[in-house]
């Protein structure tokens, strides 16, 4: 029997979201993307003005899914050794011992990552991509699962450092967090000024690894891969899809890592939505989150006050969604 058709398969993730929503009001898109990143083994960058519960959402999710959790508050005086660790001389033994840094954890919260200089931000490059750290001549593997959940404040320029392009490209998703509605803000104030309930731990790291393996089995039709590639390549050559007026706004389009992450994230989203196969809306719904931070805009776009989301929205709308089988019996892997 198809394992994705059993309702109990989604119960752990449904319970995870339920527990997080006991603390976080609204922000359904953010919470869904956080779970997608967990299931797809991807890192996520969350951007929004202060006071929108970005850190609280990530911290609450970490409490619910179990495993080791560490938080690094990025500041201008941080050095790479504060993240990855360093070698310390032991006077008694006369030898150097390795002291591992806070990146050796399952969930790493990099809070206000744009407040540290580039050399500190780049210290995360190896560990985010290779899941290992080199200290001296030794290489150390980080625990599995390992996920970096980073936040940044977009409105302050003083005391902040823009993330290098190579660093930004390591994040599977970049989610923008907006202000809550009036009703949501009323509930937020009511909840935060009262007695806040403690969330329960729902998953273990072993269970999370098993769920990640189930996501790997989600079926993706070749037409969906072609759809993802068309969207990504259109960011490099928008004139080829009839968007000649958009071309001057783009200096560099999205990298092939965008195509890969579109499919990986779509598989996780399909699993979260209770399917063992991905559909075009799964790819379409994640397009902005996967590509907005991989687009390098030109000075003309900055002068015209054109955002990457505006450019991407036109590209995504121009690429037609493919027709794929809408039922789970259309491919061998999802048959009973």
C-alpha angles and dihedrals in degrees: 000000000000107000092212092061093063111096093217090066091074097038096093093054092042089053090047092055091044092054093047091049089056085073106023118063117209116335089119092156092052094048092048091050091048090056091046090054091050094050094044095047090240134140120238134209117204119198128188145119118282120283100034096114095251093141093039092053092052093043092049091049090051090052091051101047097046128218128103117319129191132176128209118195103209114221134169092255095055117119129201092253088062087065109035101023135242145233116270125198114235109210094196096055096028090228137110116251125198117238110198119220131228094274087082095090140091097248120029119190110202099194117203091353092182092066093074124075123258096262090060094044090050090053086074093056098087096041094047094050105028099027089228141093130216116213114177106319095333129091121209126194118224119229121276123269098039124175133169115213110187133184130197137182113230100192103062122077100172113088094006133111123206113239114253114251092244090054095048091050090061091068114089093204138020113198124193116214119207135191118288123248120260091259093048092049090052090055090045092054092044092050098042094048093050134059107302114217120231115242123234126238107250106174138038123214089253091055091048090052090051091051090050089054090051089053089054088062095057109121119240119193114225088238089065092053089051089049092053093047091050092054093048096046089048088064088061097043109020091163088069090066095045097268100117091146090059095054096080089058095059122074096171128007129218119295125240086262086074092060091049094048092046090061096040092050092044090055090053092047091049090051091049089051090054102258134120091209133055124238132200093260089059090059094038094051092054099043097098094043092051099043109030094086094043095060117093109204124210126240087256090062091050092049091049091046092238115159128212089245091058091050093045093046090059091048094047092048091051095054109079117227112245125241111247131166109285097205131070095237092068095090133042096239093062099045124110 
